[in-house]
Structures are given as structure tokens and as C-alpha cells.
Amino acid sequence: MVANQIPNSASVAGSFNDATKLQYINLSNKPPLYKTFPGLRSIPLPDVAGASGLEMSTLQAIRGTGQSAGPEGGLTLQTLAELLYHAAAVIRRRTLRDGEVHYRAAASAGALYPTEVYVVCGNLDGLRAGVYHFNPLDFTLARLRNGDLRRWVGAAAQDHAAYPATLVFTTVFWRSAWKYRERGYRYCYWDLGTIAANLAAAGNAAGASVGLKFGFVDRSLTGFLGIDGLEEAPSLLATVGTPDSTLNPGSGDVPGMLPQESNDLAAGALEYPLSREIHLASWLRTGDDVAAWNEPGGTMSNSEKEELDGTGERFRPLRSGSDGTFDSELDLASRPAKSLGDCIRSRGSTRRFATEPIPWEDFRSILEAAGNPISAPHLTGGFSPYLSVYLIVNSVAGLAPGAYYYNRFYNGLRLLKEGDFRETAGHLGFEQALPADAAAVAFITADLPLIEREFGTRGYRVAQTVAGIIGGRLYLASHALGLGATGLTFFDDAVVEFFGPHSAGQETVFVVPMGIPHQDNRVRPFRSRLAVSLDSRARGAGQA
């Protein structure tokens, strides 16, 4: 009788019980790592895996502005293949006990790779005009639409220059949320940023200008690509090559439905309402919205804080020599480093660092490369004041261990507090040994209130992506010099508290430890004394 008086009691209890179950990872609803179009013919891209392309030094390639004149004769399929391969392709495979593991050109949180790549191009040497989907596994293109449809992308971005090609990056949110739940929304854009860092560097090395665009009418591109904008959504545009004319603006209307069907990327997906809410709030809905969003903001590329920081005995210019005295202009071209092609093809995330010091020359070269401007609206003067880089230095030859702020305006390091902070770094890096053992740890932060005032809610995903670009540059520069790097999650507020009061008003976005890889590249167990103390206090220690 009681059950009849309380409708749906069993379903409420069952729903609650299902929602609070604990398990390691549910492999039964893991999303596919690759989007495919089974009904379409695969168009092979030129084989660039075994070529010795992109011979430019990695440090020079990262530092370039992306404003090169472009390859002689215009963009070719060969050059496009080089860019796709070094930005997003599977670069090597390894068979382990539980199956084959695929390693991609850029780093990804949990190796889940939520980013998809589409190509919208005019007629290229070796490829007909159309809209294509890039398959990173077999290095092919699938043609989704025929004809020169660049004007629709131009209309969405309010940019009608006739670029030879535009890459449209989309995000499949469930791939990251499957493991990381609501927080996975952040990780999606970190991954997008590491791909963008590779792409920009590859463009510089190949002589093909690459420009990034964060502002576009979201709904126009969802219909254009045949995606829903929620499960899979457009996240970034990258123009490739130098425009040779102006496109007919067109109406911006979607040119008919896409008849092709892909494999089901959303099978078994769970909905995370906060992620969906912030994404919908970040949409630009009209061309006027895009035009207003792309207008230059009123914030200068430096701040009063940076100008004050670049003075006094506690400031170390990157141009200083190993002994700390003024040296000369920092010349990245003179540093021995791997070529970009070799660097990307051999890159991998470090699982354990040795504790030996790295040379000051290497450290300052990494920061110099990572701190350069980004070829995107609002960022051509650099990422400051929107984002900042703080550092815990554990072991850099000629540099006192301690906490530092990287000042882009004066291009140097401001010592915030001196001391051994290895254990602190391990705790801040989500209780992991990697930041405790690393030579240095970069903590990338963002002034989210400033970003939201200037860019609205869309600024949040821009901040996460730009942090990924900075992190991707740190990855590449470290590996180019024979060092290692990896990306980490973190205890958000604890990072800001540690670097305070200098970091007041910031939010932590991304963490990258760097250093010498340990000969045993396996994760080392770690537990900081701070974590032990916090656990003890949580159990009631010290309370009356």
C-alpha cells in the first residue's frame, strides 16, 4: 500500500543508485577515437611519414609569426598533407599486451583525442575543391561536399578573403567527458591548443601561412558540416596559405543537408549539463556578433603589474647569460635543436623525470619560444594580459630554486619566493611525482574576469585553447632540445594561493612539467607531506 501512495519511488531510488555507483572506467560506452564515413571513398593523402620534410629547427618554427609568403605556386596537396600529418595524424603505433596503441602528433589528455579536422578548400594542385573530413588513422580524406564552398566558411567567420584552404576543427565532447566528466570540457580545448601549436609551427616550417580564428557563427558551421553543435561542435578555424582574391560573400545559408552518415559518436554518451550550458552560452549567433567579437579590445598587451615586475635584483632577463650577467640578444637559431619534423615524429609524454638540472640556455630558449605572439585576433601582441605563466624551478643550472613569474613585457623571470618547492609542486600537480621530479614546472593561469568582460562567455574556451597552445609550444621546445614534458591536471585554487599575492584574480588553466626524462619511463608513486597532513586534519586531527 505504501508503494502505491508514493509514485515512482522505485525509479527515483534506482536513478540515484545508478548515479552514485563507483567503478574504474566504463569501457562499455567508450566512444570511438575516430570518426569515419563508411559510405564514402577514402582519398589517400601523399605519404609524408617517411619523408624528411619540415627541416626547420623546432625553436625557429615555434617562434615564427605565421606570416610567410606561402609555397611557390600556391598551396599544394603535398603541403596540406604535411600540415595535417604533423598536427593531428597517427605518427606511430605500438602493440601492448591489451592491444595496439596509437600515438598522435600532438598531446591529448588521457589519449582520448576529442578533436576532429575538416578541410574546406578551392582547387589545389592535387585536390578538387570541396569539403573533406580528415581521417588521422589511415591518413585519408573523405569528400563530404563537392565544389568551391569557401564562401560559406567566410560568411560564418566574416572574412571573405580567398584562402586556399581553411581547416575547421570540431570537438566531440563525449570523448573527453567519458573519462573526465564535467571537467573534460576544459581538456577538450587543451587538446585543441596542442594541435594548433603543432599546426602553426608546421606552417612556418613549410612556408604556409596559418591564421587562427576563434570567432564565427557556430550554427552556420554545424549545418555546413552536418553536425549538431552539441555532441560535436566547431571550435576553431585555421586559414592556410595566402589569399589571392576576395570571395563572393554569399548568403551564409547552408547548401543543403549532408547525405553521408558517419559512425555513431554518441552511442552510450551521458549528458553533462554544465558543459552544455557553458557551450551554448558561448555561441556567436549572427554575423554582427562575429564582427563585434573580432573588433580589437581596449586592453594593452602589457599591464602595469608587468612593467613594475621587470625591475630590480629579483628580475632575471632571458637575455642574461649562464652566470646571470647581461649576455646578448637571445638567438634561437643558434641553439642546436631537432628539426620540427623529427621532433613531432618522436614526441611523447614523459612519465617520469630524473632530478638532474637542465642548462639555463635550454630553459630560457624554451620560454622564449613559448612566449611569442599567436597568429589570431587579439593575440598578435602575445597572450598577456589574458594569460600568465608562473613557474616552480626545481633544478635549472644557474637559476635559484623557487617560484617565478614569466614577464613577457620585459622577457624575463621575476623571483616571487626562493626555496625548495619540489614537494609543493608535486602536491599542486594533483599529487603526482612528475612535477616534484621535473627541472621546472609551468603553471598557466588566466584572468577570467578580464577575459569574460572583453570576450563574453566564449572567452572561456579561448583561454583554455590558448593555454593549450602555450603548453604545446613547451612540449615541442622541450623535446627539440632532448628534454621531456607532459601535461597535468592540478588543484586549481591551491596553485593560485601558492603564487599569491602576485597571482590574485587568476584561475589555473594548464600545468606542464619539463626536464630530463628518467631512464625508467614509468610513473613513480608519490605522496606529499602536505597531502598527509590534509588527510589527517580531514579525519579530525587537531580538533577539540
Secondary structure by P-SEA (a helix, b strand, c coil): cccccccaaaaaaaaaaaaacccccccccccccccccccbbbbbcccccccccccccaaaaaacccccccccccccaaaaaaaaaacccccccccccccbbbbcccccccccccbbbbbbbcccccccbbbbbbbcccbbbbbccccccaaaaaaaacccccccbbbbbbbccccccccccccaaaaaaaaaaaaaaaaaaaaaaacbbbbbbcccaaaaaaaaaccccccccccbbbbcccccccccccccccccccccccccccccccccaaaaaaaaaaccccaaaaaaaacccccccccaaaaaaccccccccccccccccccccccccccccccaaaaaaabbbbcccccccccaaaaaaaaaaaacccccccccccccccbbbbbbccccccccbbbbbbbccccbbbbccccccaaaaaaaaccccccccccbbbbbbbaaaaaaaccccaaaaaaaaaaaaaaaaaaaaaaaacccccccccaaaaaaaaacccccccccccccccccccccccbbbbbcaaaaaaaaaaaccccc
